[in-house]
Amino acid sequence: MRILYVINSLDGGGGALPLVDILSSFRDAGHEAIVVSLMERDGRARPGVEAAGFEVQVIGGAQRRFVSTALTLDKIIRKRKPDVIVTSLSHATLTGQILGKLRSVPVVSWQHNAWLKPANETWLRRMSGLSRHWITDSETVADFAQSRLGIPRERITLWPMFIADSSAPEATPRLKGTLRLGSLGRLHRNKGYDCLIRALARLKQQSPELAERLSVHIAGEGPEQAALEAQALELGVDNLVLEGFVDRPLDFLATLDGYVQPSHHEGLCIAAHQAMAAGLPVIASPVGEMARSIKQSGGGALAPYGDDALWCAALAQWLSHPEEGLRQGQLGRAWVLDHYSRAKFLERGGALFSDAGLEKG
C-alpha cells in the first residue's frame, strides 16, 4: 500500500521522535510511506527521517495555518493517490479526516496523549468516526480514547512507539558523592519543572546536607526557560542546570544516577521509559503509562503532580537510600527490555492494517 503519513511537525519531540522505527516497519512489510509535515519549527527530527530513505514534504512554516496547509495537502493526496492516510497529532488528524472523507481515502489516526486541550478533545470526539481506525501508544491512552473520545475498543490498535534497546548506553548509578538527577523534556508548564524547583528549594531548607549531594540536569528547550531560571534564582536553587537540547539523549541518560518526570500529563512518555531502559530509578507523577510501568516493574516512585512537599520527600528518600534506587533501576530495566522489545514492536505494528480492515499489498 501507499501510505501518506501526515504529522503536525518534525520537531525534536513528541510523535516525531520514533517516526523512523514506525516508517521502517511499514517499509519492511512492503508498503511505501511518504511523510507530510504540516509545519516546521526546529525540524530536528526531519534529517533522521530523510537519512533513513523516506520522502518528506514540509508544507508549512513555524505558524499553524489550517486553510493553506489543507489546500496543499489536498493537492498531494490527489497527485499521490495514497491507499491510506495515517495521521499523528491533532492538527494533522483533523485535517486528514476531512480530506480523507472528501477524497474517499481511509484514515488511520494516532492518539498519543491521555490529555487534550478542551477544544481539541471536543473536535476529536465529534470527528472520531471519520478515522477508520485508531492507534494508541499505551493502555492509558487507549482508556482515554475510549472513555473521553468515544472510540470503541475494537477500533483501537495498541502500538507502543518505543523500542527498548539492550545495546544502548547503560547508566552506572553511584552510591556516594554527588548524585546526578536528570530529566528529558520540553521546558513547558506541562512538564512540572516549576514544582521540581520548589521541591529543590524545600530540600535545601529542610535537609541541606542532602541538597549538597544533589545536582539536577534538565535537557530540553522551550518557552518556560526564562521563567524557570528566574524561579531558581529567586528560591536560591543553585544545583540546577538547564542543559538545552541534547541530540544524543541516551548518552545523556547514561551520565545520570536517577531520573525525574514531574509532568501534569503524559501518554506513553518515551523519555521515562528510555530512562528505565538505561537502568535509572524513576521518580514521576502518577500520570500516563509511565505510572503503570513504574508500579508494575518496581522501577521507581510516584509523587503527585504539583505537590512540592511530597516531591521533596521523594527526593530525600532517594538521596538517603541510593542502594534502593540502584535496585529499582535494575528492576525497571529488566521489565522495560522485556515489555518493549523490538520483536514486540514489530508484532504490534504488523497487526495494524489487518485490525483496520485494510488489505496489505
Secondary structure, DSSP 4 states (H G I P E B T S, - for coil): -EEEEEEEE--SSGGGTTHHHHHHHHHHTT-EEEEEEEE-SS-TTHHHHHHTT-EEEE---SS--HHHHHHHHHHHHHHH--SEEEEESHHHHHHHHHHHHHHT--EEEEE-BS---HHHHHHHHHHGGGSSEEEESSHHHHHHHHHHS---GGGEEE-------TTS------SSSPEEEEEE--SSGGG-HHHHHHHHHHHHHH-HHHHTTEEEEEEB--TTHHHHHHHHHHHT--SEEEEE--S-HHHHHHT-SEEEE--S--BS-HHHHHHHHTT--EEE-S-HHHHHHHHHHT-EEE--TT-HHHHHHHHHHHHH-HHHHHHHHHHHHHHHHHHT-HHHHHHHHHTHHHHTT----
